[in-house]
């Protein structure tokens, strides 16, 4: 036989039990998220933020502009480094003007060339008996001297901008400096000599002797290694700095023209501060982490001490951590915008605070705002005026929406937030922190924040509701109507239960207001807590109007099972109509694991007569117990409204309420609920006053009998 498919209630129970195994209940993940939020927040708190995101020095403006900022005074002495482009250009120029080096191989001179010509001319004179050759050579001497005096024949002629070259004699290691234009390639020397011979008409025999004597000129070979060494020496001689700026010296003043030197000063100052802060990185890291731990610790310590149920839900922890980091990022971004635009008042902390109020509760929002506002002041290097303004404006937004009753409250929130900002700015004005001429821009920007924040919250709630299916107060407002199909059907088939539901909703709403819980959630949860009675309404006393009690024909065990089944039926109907989870949980928790006392007592009587055991678990609801203030309130309101119907006097109502409240506490039904004993006492007294007013007896007023009233036959008096 095939196993039947699980019912909707069984699926709900399975999903509820599986939540304990899912990621949002892992303690290790929870503490990792908290630690990560502290670390990420520390990245935006000075001094670590200055090291990571900027240097603390202003950016270097373009050349030719005038400095419009405040005077920049050096905090320490530093060298003015040349801009990299300038320094590299000077190094390149030094390489180009560095003398080249040649190694001298044949240390002779151009005089040997003239001497060879004279020797040849004397020889010819003895042969011919004439001094004509000597005379011809004398005429060309000046040209030969100017062309070959100091000439050096080289194998390679390397282009150079240097006016001189170095000659290094190989044998002795001696160094010589000669003009660059003294270097001659051998072919160029021969061509020049041929031109002289042709110009002065010297005989070919003398020309051959002279051309052959070119080999006697000094010879040198280019040395790449020695030339490179000279270039490097030239580069090392280039100054890396323009000079120094001493501590306390003004780097740039307002209105000063930004020249190459001023720009180099600003750039060097920025680099110097970066080096100092890099050396202090461990100290900066520790300082920022301690500050982040103290400021973020306000909200986390509150959750640890007073909101353990929210702390144990990693979804809540993740949401709070994300919003905390988001507010820190906004505060840091405000430091990057020109202060003239008052960007610190554009931090949407009011929107974040209102969102936390609607998703969780007012107290958590208050503590979050305190933590985030102090964090904002720390990120902005002690900007307490803007931190105070955000604190006041955000608290005003929280107060305006702490009990969401309609969508029009978001319009009221705009006014509340704006007034909060204006009052804080007025306080700064009276204190002297701002002047009247400077308060205009912050006031305008704060007003923009007041208008934008409620719109952001409304948009976020719509997205959470429709895209992520997260139940929000906006969704609850849609359910806060008696025209919902389930409530209409309840009114039709179970009018007694319907009236009971309205009374419970009234009690729950007033109790939630009295102790600071969510009245909207309590009221909507009460509307649907008994919808399971739609399935079998005739088995419940409030619906047995002119009907016999059907439980007389059933055993106590069977009656208890039918009564207990209305919880399962209610969950199935709620899931079928796609009610949000935070409303569905009112159905199984409004009885918790309470004992169905009437039928349990009947079972005990029958057991004594039949001598059979009775298992108490057969007469208890399946739970779970209430774990929020609102579900606890509805449990107490449900039992209170029921006993008020059988009470005989106001005093009897008070005594019965005190007894059933004590029974719920002793039975452990409120053990998992965050209600305190003081809040439970407040709820009991409030219920007593409300129930006494609801069930009080009216006197039976007399009505005159028609036949006993004399009828006057006299005509009416004339009109005056």
C-alpha positions as CSV (number, residue, x, y, z in Angstrom):
1,X,0.0,0.0,0.0
2,X,1.4,3.4,-1.1
3,X,2.3,5.8,1.7
4,X,-0.2,8.8,1.7
5,X,1.1,12.2,0.8
6,X,1.8,14.4,3.8
7,X,-0.8,17.0,4.7
8,X,0.0,20.7,4.7
9,X,0.2,20.6,8.4
10,X,2.7,17.8,8.3
11,X,4.7,19.7,5.8
12,X,4.6,22.8,8.1
13,X,5.8,20.7,11.0
14,X,8.6,19.2,9.0
15,X,9.8,22.6,7.8
16,X,9.6,24.0,11.3
17,X,11.8,21.1,12.7
18,X,14.2,21.4,9.8
19,X,14.9,25.0,10.6
20,X,17.0,23.8,13.5
21,X,19.4,22.1,11.1
22,X,19.6,25.0,8.6
23,X,22.4,27.5,8.3
24,X,20.7,30.3,10.2
25,X,21.0,28.4,13.5
26,X,24.7,27.6,13.4
27,X,26.5,29.3,16.3
28,X,29.9,29.3,14.5
29,X,28.4,31.1,11.5
30,X,26.7,33.6,13.8
31,X,29.9,34.6,15.6
32,X,31.7,34.7,12.3
33,X,29.2,37.2,10.9
34,X,29.5,39.3,14.0
35,X,33.3,39.3,13.8
36,X,33.3,40.1,10.1
37,X,31.0,43.1,10.7
38,X,33.4,44.5,13.2
39,X,36.4,43.9,10.9
40,X,34.7,45.4,7.9
41,X,33.5,48.4,9.9
42,X,37.1,49.0,11.2
43,X,38.2,49.5,7.6
44,X,36.4,52.8,7.5
45,X,37.4,54.2,10.9
46,X,40.5,56.4,11.1
47,X,43.5,55.9,11.3
48,X,43.2,52.7,9.4
49,X,40.8,54.3,6.8
50,X,43.3,57.0,6.0
51,X,46.0,54.4,5.3
52,X,43.7,52.2,3.2
53,X,41.7,54.8,1.3
54,X,43.8,57.9,1.1
55,X,47.0,59.5,2.3
56,X,45.6,62.3,4.5
57,X,47.1,64.9,2.1
58,X,45.2,66.7,-0.6
59,X,45.4,65.6,-4.2
60,X,47.8,67.4,-6.5
61,X,45.9,69.9,-8.6
62,X,46.8,70.7,-12.3
63,X,49.6,73.1,-13.1
64,X,48.5,76.6,-13.8
65,X,45.6,76.6,-11.4
66,X,45.4,78.5,-8.1
67,X,45.1,76.8,-4.8
68,X,41.6,77.3,-3.4
69,X,41.8,75.1,-0.3
70,X,43.1,75.8,3.2
71,X,46.8,76.4,3.8
72,X,48.8,73.2,3.9
73,X,51.5,73.2,6.6
74,X,54.1,70.4,6.8
75,X,53.7,68.1,9.7
76,X,57.3,66.8,9.3
77,X,60.4,67.6,7.4
78,X,60.6,66.0,3.9
79,X,62.5,66.2,0.7
80,X,60.9,67.7,-2.4
81,X,61.2,64.9,-5.0
82,X,61.3,65.8,-8.6
83,X,58.3,64.4,-10.6
84,X,59.2,61.1,-12.1
85,X,58.9,62.4,-15.7
86,X,61.2,65.3,-15.0
87,X,63.8,63.1,-13.2
88,X,63.8,60.5,-16.0
89,X,64.1,63.2,-18.7
90,X,67.1,64.7,-16.9
91,X,68.7,61.3,-16.6
92,X,68.2,60.7,-20.3
93,X,69.8,64.0,-21.1
94,X,72.7,63.2,-18.8
95,X,73.3,60.0,-20.7
96,X,73.3,61.8,-24.0
97,X,75.9,64.4,-23.0
98,X,78.1,62.0,-21.2
99,X,81.5,61.7,-23.0
100,X,82.2,58.6,-25.0
101,X,85.3,56.6,-24.3
102,X,87.8,55.3,-26.9
103,X,90.9,53.2,-26.2
104,X,94.0,54.7,-27.8
105,X,96.1,52.1,-29.8
106,X,98.7,54.2,-31.7
107,X,99.9,57.4,-29.9
108,X,101.3,59.4,-32.9
109,X,100.4,62.9,-34.2
110,X,99.7,64.7,-37.4
111,X,103.2,66.1,-37.4
112,X,104.3,62.6,-38.7
113,X,102.2,63.2,-41.7
114,X,104.0,66.6,-42.5
115,X,107.4,65.0,-41.7
116,X,106.8,62.2,-44.2
117,X,105.9,64.8,-46.9
118,X,109.0,66.8,-46.2
119,X,111.2,63.7,-46.3
120,X,109.8,62.8,-49.7
121,X,110.3,66.3,-51.0
122,X,114.0,66.4,-49.9
123,X,114.6,63.1,-51.6
124,X,113.1,64.4,-54.9
125,X,115.2,67.6,-54.5
126,X,118.5,65.6,-54.5
127,X,117.3,63.7,-57.5
128,X,116.1,66.7,-59.6
129,X,118.3,69.4,-58.0
130,X,115.3,71.7,-57.4
131,X,113.3,72.9,-54.4
132,X,110.0,73.0,-56.2
133,X,108.5,70.1,-54.2
134,X,109.5,71.7,-51.0
135,X,107.8,74.9,-52.0
136,X,104.6,73.1,-53.0
137,X,104.5,71.2,-49.7
138,X,105.0,74.5,-47.8
139,X,101.9,75.9,-49.6
140,X,99.7,73.0,-48.4
141,X,101.1,72.9,-44.9
142,X,98.5,75.2,-43.4
143,X,95.6,73.2,-44.9
144,X,97.1,69.9,-43.7
145,X,97.7,71.3,-40.2
146,X,94.1,72.5,-39.9
147,X,92.7,69.2,-41.2
148,X,94.9,66.7,-39.4
149,X,96.2,68.5,-36.3
150,X,95.0,66.5,-33.3
151,X,93.1,64.1,-35.5
152,X,92.3,60.6,-34.2
153,X,91.4,57.8,-36.6
154,X,88.7,55.5,-35.2
155,X,87.1,52.3,-36.3
156,X,83.6,53.5,-35.3
157,X,82.2,56.9,-35.1
158,X,79.3,57.0,-32.5
159,X,77.0,60.0,-32.5
160,X,77.2,62.0,-29.3
161,X,76.0,65.3,-28.0
162,X,79.0,65.6,-25.8
163,X,81.6,68.2,-27.0
164,X,84.5,66.0,-25.9
165,X,85.5,62.4,-25.8
166,X,87.8,60.5,-23.5
167,X,90.9,58.6,-24.8
168,X,92.4,55.9,-22.6
169,X,95.8,54.7,-23.5
170,X,96.0,51.0,-23.2
171,X,99.6,50.7,-22.4
172,X,99.9,53.3,-19.7
173,X,96.3,53.7,-18.7
174,X,96.6,57.4,-19.1
175,X,93.4,59.4,-19.9
176,X,93.1,62.2,-22.4
177,X,90.3,64.6,-23.3
178,X,89.9,65.6,-27.0
179,X,87.2,67.4,-28.9
180,X,84.6,65.2,-30.4
181,X,85.2,66.7,-33.9
182,X,88.8,65.4,-33.8
183,X,87.6,61.9,-34.4
184,X,88.0,60.7,-38.1
185,X,87.1,57.6,-39.8
186,X,90.0,56.4,-42.0
187,X,88.0,56.6,-45.2
188,X,86.9,60.2,-44.3
189,X,90.6,61.1,-43.6
190,X,91.7,59.8,-47.0
191,X,88.9,61.6,-48.8
192,X,89.9,64.9,-47.1
193,X,93.6,64.5,-48.0
194,X,92.7,63.8,-51.6
195,X,90.8,67.1,-51.7
196,X,93.9,69.0,-50.4
197,X,96.1,67.3,-52.9
198,X,93.8,68.2,-55.7
199,X,93.3,71.7,-54.5
200,X,97.0,72.5,-54.3
201,X,98.1,70.5,-57.4
202,X,100.6,68.4,-55.5
203,X,102.2,65.7,-57.7
204,X,100.9,62.2,-57.5
205,X,104.1,60.8,-56.1
206,X,103.9,63.2,-53.1
207,X,100.2,62.4,-52.7
208,X,100.9,58.7,-52.6
209,X,103.4,59.3,-49.8
210,X,101.0,61.4,-47.8
211,X,98.1,59.0,-48.2
212,X,100.4,56.2,-47.1
213,X,101.4,58.2,-44.0
214,X,97.7,58.4,-42.8
215,X,98.4,55.0,-41.2
216,X,100.7,56.8,-38.9
217,X,97.9,59.0,-37.4
218,X,96.8,58.1,-33.8
219,X,94.2,55.3,-33.8
220,X,91.5,54.5,-31.2
221,X,88.8,51.9,-30.8
222,X,85.3,52.6,-29.3
223,X,84.7,51.0,-25.9
224,X,81.0,50.4,-25.2
225,X,81.7,49.2,-21.6
226,X,83.7,52.3,-20.6
227,X,81.2,54.6,-22.3
228,X,78.3,53.0,-20.4
229,X,80.2,53.5,-17.1
230,X,80.6,57.2,-18.0
231,X,76.8,57.5,-18.7
232,X,75.9,55.9,-15.3
233,X,78.3,58.3,-13.6
234,X,76.5,61.1,-15.3
235,X,73.1,59.8,-14.2
236,X,74.2,59.5,-10.6
237,X,75.2,63.1,-10.7
238,X,71.6,64.2,-11.5
239,X,69.9,65.6,-8.3
240,X,66.8,63.6,-7.3
241,X,65.3,66.4,-5.3
242,X,64.6,70.1,-5.6
243,X,65.5,70.6,-1.9
244,X,63.7,70.1,1.4
245,X,60.6,71.5,3.3
246,X,61.0,71.8,7.0
247,X,58.4,71.0,9.6
248,X,56.0,73.9,10.1
249,X,56.8,75.4,6.7
250,X,53.8,76.3,4.5
251,X,53.7,74.1,1.5
252,X,50.9,76.0,-0.4
253,X,48.8,79.0,0.6
254,X,45.3,80.0,-0.6
255,X,45.5,81.7,-4.0
256,X,49.0,80.5,-4.7
257,X,49.7,79.5,-8.3
258,X,50.4,75.8,-8.8
259,X,53.8,75.5,-10.4
260,X,56.0,72.5,-11.0
261,X,57.8,73.1,-7.7
262,X,54.5,73.5,-5.7
263,X,53.1,70.4,-7.3
264,X,56.3,68.5,-6.5
265,X,56.0,69.7,-2.8
266,X,52.4,68.4,-2.5
267,X,53.2,65.1,-4.2
268,X,56.3,64.6,-2.0
269,X,54.3,65.5,1.1
270,X,51.6,62.9,0.2
271,X,54.3,60.3,-0.3
272,X,56.0,61.1,3.0
273,X,52.7,60.8,4.9
274,X,52.1,57.5,3.2
275,X,55.5,56.1,4.3
276,X,54.9,57.2,7.9
277,X,51.5,55.7,8.0
278,X,52.7,52.5,6.4
279,X,55.2,52.2,9.3
280,X,52.3,52.7,11.7
281,X,50.0,50.1,10.1
282,X,49.9,47.6,12.9
283,X,49.1,50.4,15.4
284,X,46.5,51.9,13.1
285,X,44.9,48.5,12.6
286,X,44.7,47.8,16.3
287,X,43.3,51.3,17.1
288,X,40.5,51.0,14.4
289,X,39.6,47.5,15.5
290,X,39.2,48.5,19.1
291,X,37.0,51.5,18.1
292,X,34.9,49.3,15.9
293,X,34.6,46.7,18.6
294,X,33.4,49.2,21.1
295,X,30.9,51.0,18.8
296,X,29.5,47.9,17.1
297,X,29.6,46.1,20.4
298,X,26.7,48.3,21.6
299,X,24.2,46.6,19.3
300,X,25.7,43.1,19.6
301,X,25.9,43.3,23.4
302,X,22.2,44.3,23.4
303,X,21.3,41.2,21.4
304,X,23.4,39.0,23.6
305,X,21.9,40.3,26.8
306,X,18.3,41.2,26.0
307,X,17.4,39.6,22.6
308,X,18.7,36.1,22.7
309,X,15.9,34.9,20.4
310,X,16.9,37.3,17.7
311,X,20.6,36.6,18.3
312,X,20.1,32.8,17.7
313,X,18.6,33.5,14.3
314,X,21.4,34.0,11.8
315,X,19.1,35.7,9.4
316,X,18.5,38.5,11.9
317,X,22.3,38.7,12.7
318,X,23.1,38.9,9.0
319,X,20.5,41.6,8.4
320,X,21.8,43.7,11.4
321,X,25.4,43.2,10.3
322,X,24.7,44.2,6.7
323,X,22.8,47.3,7.7
324,X,25.5,48.3,10.2
325,X,28.2,48.0,7.5
326,X,25.9,49.8,5.0
327,X,25.6,52.8,7.4
328,X,29.4,52.8,7.9
329,X,30.0,52.8,4.1
330,X,27.6,55.8,3.7
331,X,29.4,57.7,6.5
332,X,32.8,57.0,4.8
333,X,31.5,58.1,1.4
334,X,30.4,61.4,2.9
335,X,34.0,62.2,3.7
336,X,34.9,62.0,0.0
337,X,32.4,64.7,-1.0
338,X,33.1,68.4,-0.8
339,X,32.0,69.6,2.7
340,X,30.3,72.6,1.1
341,X,27.4,70.2,0.1
342,X,26.9,68.9,3.7
343,X,27.1,65.3,2.6
344,X,27.1,64.0,6.2
345,X,23.4,64.8,6.4
346,X,22.7,62.6,3.4
347,X,23.5,59.4,5.3
348,X,20.2,57.4,5.3
349,X,20.4,56.2,8.9
350,X,16.7,57.2,9.4
351,X,15.7,54.8,6.6
352,X,17.8,52.0,8.1
353,X,16.3,52.6,11.6
354,X,12.7,52.6,10.3
355,X,13.4,49.4,8.4
356,X,14.7,47.7,11.6
357,X,11.6,49.0,13.4
358,X,9.2,47.4,10.9
359,X,11.2,44.2,10.5
360,X,11.9,43.7,14.3
361,X,11.0,46.1,17.1
362,X,11.5,49.6,18.4
363,X,14.0,48.8,21.1
364,X,16.3,47.1,18.7
365,X,16.0,50.1,16.3
366,X,16.9,52.5,19.2
367,X,20.0,50.6,20.1
368,X,21.1,50.3,16.5
369,X,20.7,54.0,15.9
370,X,22.8,54.8,18.9
371,X,25.6,52.4,17.7
372,X,25.4,53.7,14.1
373,X,25.4,57.4,15.0
374,X,28.5,57.0,17.2
375,X,30.1,55.0,14.4
376,X,29.3,57.9,12.0
377,X,31.0,60.4,14.3
378,X,34.1,58.2,14.6
379,X,34.4,57.6,10.8
380,X,34.2,61.4,10.3
381,X,37.0,62.0,12.8
382,X,34.8,63.1,15.7
383,X,32.0,64.9,13.8
384,X,29.7,64.9,16.8
385,X,27.2,67.6,15.4
386,X,26.3,65.5,12.4
387,X,26.3,62.3,14.5
388,X,23.8,63.9,16.9
389,X,21.6,65.1,14.1
390,X,21.4,61.7,12.6
391,X,20.7,60.2,16.0
392,X,17.8,62.6,16.7
393,X,16.4,62.4,13.1
394,X,16.6,58.6,13.1
395,X,14.9,58.3,16.5
396,X,12.2,60.6,15.3
397,X,11.6,58.3,12.3
398,X,11.4,55.3,14.6
399,X,8.9,56.9,16.8
400,X,6.7,58.0,13.9
401,X,6.4,54.4,12.6
402,X,6.7,52.3,15.8
403,X,3.0,51.2,15.4
404,X,2.3,51.0,11.7
405,X,-1.5,51.4,11.3
406,X,-1.7,52.7,7.8
407,X,0.4,53.7,4.8
408,X,-0.2,57.3,5.5
409,X,2.1,57.1,8.5
410,X,5.1,57.3,6.1
411,X,4.0,60.9,5.3
412,X,4.0,61.7,9.0
413,X,7.5,60.2,9.2
414,X,8.8,62.8,6.7
415,X,7.7,65.6,9.1
416,X,9.0,63.8,12.2
417,X,12.5,63.2,10.7
418,X,12.7,66.8,9.3
419,X,11.8,68.3,12.7
420,X,14.4,66.1,14.4
421,X,17.1,67.3,12.0
422,X,16.0,70.9,12.3
423,X,16.0,70.8,16.1
424,X,19.5,69.4,16.2
425,X,20.7,72.0,13.8
426,X,19.1,74.7,15.9
427,X,20.9,73.4,18.9
428,X,24.2,73.6,17.0
429,X,23.3,77.2,16.0
430,X,22.6,78.2,19.6
431,X,25.7,76.5,20.8
432,X,27.8,78.4,18.3
433,X,28.9,75.4,16.2
434,X,27.3,76.8,13.1
435,X,26.4,80.3,12.0
436,X,23.2,81.3,10.4
437,X,24.9,81.7,7.0
438,X,26.2,78.1,7.2
439,X,23.0,76.4,8.4
440,X,21.1,76.8,5.2
441,X,22.8,74.0,3.2
442,X,22.7,71.4,6.1
443,X,19.0,72.2,6.6
444,X,18.2,71.7,3.0
445,X,20.2,68.4,2.7
446,X,18.6,67.1,6.0
447,X,15.2,67.9,4.6
448,X,16.0,65.9,1.5
449,X,17.1,63.0,3.7
450,X,13.8,63.3,5.6
451,X,11.8,63.0,2.3
452,X,14.0,60.2,0.8
453,X,14.2,57.9,3.9
454,X,10.5,57.0,4.1
455,X,10.4,56.4,0.3
456,X,13.4,54.1,0.6
457,X,11.8,52.2,3.4
458,X,8.5,51.8,1.5
459,X,10.4,50.6,-1.6
460,X,12.4,48.1,0.5
461,X,9.3,46.7,2.1
462,X,7.6,46.2,-1.2
463,X,10.7,44.5,-2.6
464,X,11.1,42.3,0.5
465,X,7.4,41.4,0.4
466,X,6.9,40.7,-3.4
467,X,10.4,39.6,-4.5
468,X,11.8,37.8,-1.4
469,X,8.4,36.9,0.2
470,X,9.5,38.3,3.5
471,X,6.5,39.2,5.7
472,X,6.6,42.9,6.6
473,X,4.1,45.3,8.2
474,X,3.0,46.3,4.8
475,X,1.9,42.8,4.2
476,X,0.2,42.8,7.6
477,X,-1.7,45.9,6.7
478,X,-3.1,44.1,3.7
479,X,-4.3,41.3,6.1
480,X,-5.7,43.8,8.6
481,X,-9.2,43.6,7.2
482,X,-12.3,41.6,8.1
483,X,-13.0,41.1,4.4
484,X,-10.3,38.4,4.0
485,X,-11.9,35.3,2.5
486,X,-11.0,33.2,5.5
487,X,-12.6,35.6,7.9
488,X,-15.7,36.0,5.8
489,X,-16.1,32.2,5.8
490,X,-15.5,32.0,9.5
491,X,-18.3,34.6,10.1
492,X,-20.6,32.5,7.9
493,X,-20.0,29.0,9.3
494,X,-18.8,29.8,12.8
495,X,-20.4,33.1,14.0
496,X,-19.5,32.3,17.7
497,X,-15.9,31.8,16.9
498,X,-15.9,34.9,14.7
499,X,-17.1,37.0,17.6
500,X,-14.6,35.4,19.9
501,X,-11.9,36.2,17.3
502,X,-12.8,39.9,17.3
503,X,-12.7,40.0,21.1
504,X,-9.3,38.3,21.2
505,X,-7.9,40.7,18.6
506,X,-9.1,43.7,20.6
507,X,-7.5,42.3,23.8
508,X,-4.3,41.4,22.0
509,X,-3.9,44.8,20.4
510,X,-4.4,46.7,23.6
511,X,-1.9,44.4,25.5
512,X,0.7,44.8,22.8
513,X,0.4,48.6,23.0
514,X,0.7,48.4,26.8
515,X,4.0,46.5,26.9
516,X,5.6,47.9,23.7
517,X,5.0,44.9,21.4
518,X,3.8,45.0,17.8
519,X,0.0,45.7,18.0
520,X,-0.5,45.2,14.3
521,X,1.0,41.8,14.3
522,X,-0.9,40.8,17.5
523,X,-4.2,41.9,16.0
524,X,-3.7,40.2,12.6
525,X,-2.4,37.1,14.3
526,X,-5.5,37.0,16.5
527,X,-7.8,37.3,13.5
528,X,-6.5,34.0,12.1
529,X,-5.7,32.0,15.2
530,X,-8.9,30.0,15.2
531,X,-9.6,29.7,11.5
532,X,-9.3,25.9,11.8
533,X,-12.7,25.8,13.5
534,X,-14.2,26.4,10.0
535,X,-13.8,22.6,9.3
536,X,-16.0,21.4,12.3
537,X,-17.6,24.5,13.9
538,X,-20.4,22.6,15.6
539,X,-17.9,20.8,18.0
540,X,-17.0,24.1,19.7
541,X,-19.1,25.5,22.5
542,X,-19.3,29.1,21.1
543,X,-21.0,27.8,17.9
544,X,-23.5,25.4,19.6
545,X,-26.4,27.8,19.3
546,X,-29.7,25.9,19.5
547,X,-27.6,22.7,19.0
548,X,-27.0,19.7,21.1
549,X,-23.5,19.2,22.5
550,X,-22.1,16.6,20.1
551,X,-19.4,15.6,22.5
552,X,-21.9,13.8,24.7
553,X,-21.9,11.0,22.1
554,X,-18.1,10.8,21.9
555,X,-15.4,9.5,24.2
556,X,-13.1,12.0,25.9
557,X,-10.2,10.7,23.7
558,X,-12.2,11.3,20.5
559,X,-13.4,14.7,21.7
560,X,-9.9,15.8,22.6
561,X,-8.7,14.7,19.1
562,X,-11.4,16.8,17.4
563,X,-10.6,19.8,19.5
564,X,-6.9,19.4,18.9
565,X,-7.4,19.0,15.2
566,X,-8.6,22.6,14.8
567,X,-4.9,23.6,15.1
568,X,-3.9,21.3,12.3
569,X,-6.8,22.4,10.1
570,X,-6.0,26.1,10.8
571,X,-2.4,25.6,9.7
572,X,-3.5,23.9,6.5
573,X,-6.0,26.6,5.7
574,X,-3.4,29.3,6.4
575,X,-0.9,27.7,4.1
576,X,-3.5,27.1,1.4
577,X,-4.4,30.8,1.5
578,X,-0.6,31.7,1.6
579,X,-0.6,33.6,4.8
580,X,2.9,34.8,5.9
581,X,4.8,32.6,8.3
582,X,4.7,35.1,11.1
583,X,0.9,35.0,11.0
584,X,0.7,31.2,10.6
585,X,2.7,30.7,13.8
586,X,-0.1,32.2,15.9
587,X,-2.3,29.1,15.0
588,X,-0.2,26.3,16.6
589,X,1.2,28.5,19.4
590,X,-2.1,30.0,20.8
591,X,-2.6,26.8,22.7
592,X,1.1,25.7,22.9
593,X,1.3,22.3,24.6
594,X,-1.6,23.1,26.9
595,X,-3.8,20.4,28.5
596,X,-7.4,20.0,27.3
597,X,-8.5,19.9,30.9
598,X,-12.3,19.2,30.5
599,X,-11.9,16.1,28.5
600,X,-8.8,15.0,30.4
601,X,-10.9,15.2,33.6
602,X,-13.6,13.1,32.0
603,X,-11.0,10.6,30.9
604,X,-9.7,10.3,34.4
605,X,-13.3,9.6,35.7
606,X,-13.8,6.9,33.2
607,X,-10.4,5.4,33.9
608,X,-11.2,5.2,37.6
609,X,-14.4,3.3,36.8
610,X,-12.8,1.1,34.2
611,X,-9.4,0.8,35.9
612,X,-7.5,1.8,32.7
613,X,-4.5,4.1,32.4
614,X,-4.7,7.6,30.8
615,X,-1.9,9.1,28.8
616,X,-1.8,12.8,29.4
617,X,-0.1,13.3,26.0
618,X,-3.4,12.3,24.3
619,X,-5.0,15.5,25.8
620,X,-2.3,18.0,25.1
621,X,-1.9,20.2,22.0
622,X,1.1,19.5,19.8
623,X,2.6,23.0,20.2
624,X,5.0,24.7,19.7
625,X,4.9,27.0,22.7
626,X,4.8,30.8,22.0
627,X,8.3,32.2,21.4
628,X,7.5,35.9,20.7
629,X,5.7,38.5,22.8
630,X,2.9,38.7,20.3
631,X,2.1,35.0,20.2
632,X,2.3,34.9,24.0
633,X,-0.2,37.8,24.2
634,X,-2.7,36.0,21.9
635,X,-2.4,32.8,24.0
636,X,-3.3,34.7,27.1
637,X,-6.0,36.8,25.3
638,X,-7.6,33.6,24.0
639,X,-8.0,31.9,27.4
640,X,-9.0,35.2,29.1
641,X,-11.8,35.8,26.6
642,X,-13.1,32.3,27.1
643,X,-13.3,32.3,30.9
644,X,-14.9,35.8,30.9
645,X,-18.0,34.2,29.3
646,X,-18.6,32.0,32.3
647,X,-17.6,34.5,35.0
648,X,-20.5,35.7,37.3
649,X,-19.1,39.0,38.5
650,X,-16.2,41.4,37.9
651,X,-14.5,40.0,41.0
652,X,-14.9,36.5,39.6
653,X,-13.3,37.7,36.3
654,X,-10.3,38.9,38.2
655,X,-9.9,35.8,40.2
656,X,-10.3,33.5,37.2
657,X,-7.8,35.5,35.2
658,X,-5.2,35.3,38.0
659,X,-5.8,31.6,38.2
660,X,-5.4,30.8,34.5
661,X,-2.4,33.1,34.2
662,X,-0.7,31.2,37.0
663,X,-1.6,27.9,35.4
664,X,0.0,28.9,32.1
665,X,3.1,30.0,33.9
666,X,3.3,26.8,36.1
667,X,2.6,24.6,33.0
668,X,5.6,26.2,31.3
669,X,3.7,27.5,28.4
670,X,5.4,30.9,28.6
671,X,8.9,29.5,29.2
672,X,10.1,30.2,25.6
673,X,8.3,33.6,25.4
674,X,10.3,36.8,26.2
675,X,7.4,38.2,28.3
676,X,8.6,39.2,31.8
677,X,6.6,38.7,34.9
678,X,6.0,42.5,35.1
679,X,4.6,42.5,31.6
680,X,2.4,39.5,32.3
681,X,1.0,41.3,35.3
682,X,0.3,44.4,33.2
683,X,-1.5,42.3,30.6
684,X,-3.6,40.5,33.3
685,X,-4.8,43.8,34.8
686,X,-5.5,45.3,31.4
687,X,-7.5,42.2,30.4
688,X,-9.5,42.4,33.6
689,X,-10.5,46.0,32.9
690,X,-11.4,45.3,29.3
691,X,-13.3,42.1,30.0
692,X,-15.3,43.6,32.8
693,X,-16.4,46.4,30.4
694,X,-17.2,43.9,27.7
695,X,-19.4,41.5,29.8
696,X,-21.0,43.9,32.3
697,X,-24.7,43.5,32.9
698,X,-27.1,46.2,31.9
699,X,-30.2,47.0,34.0
700,X,-33.5,45.9,32.6
701,X,-35.1,49.2,31.8
702,X,-38.9,49.4,32.1
703,X,-41.0,50.3,29.0
704,X,-44.5,51.8,29.3
705,X,-47.4,49.7,28.2
706,X,-49.1,51.3,25.2
707,X,-52.7,50.9,26.6
708,X,-51.7,52.6,29.9
709,X,-50.7,55.8,28.3
710,X,-53.6,58.3,28.1
711,X,-54.2,59.7,24.7
712,X,-54.9,63.4,24.5
713,X,-57.7,64.6,22.2
714,X,-57.2,68.3,22.7
715,X,-56.2,70.3,19.6
716,X,-52.5,71.3,19.5
717,X,-51.7,74.8,20.6
718,X,-51.6,77.5,18.0
719,X,-48.3,78.3,16.5
720,X,-46.8,81.4,17.8
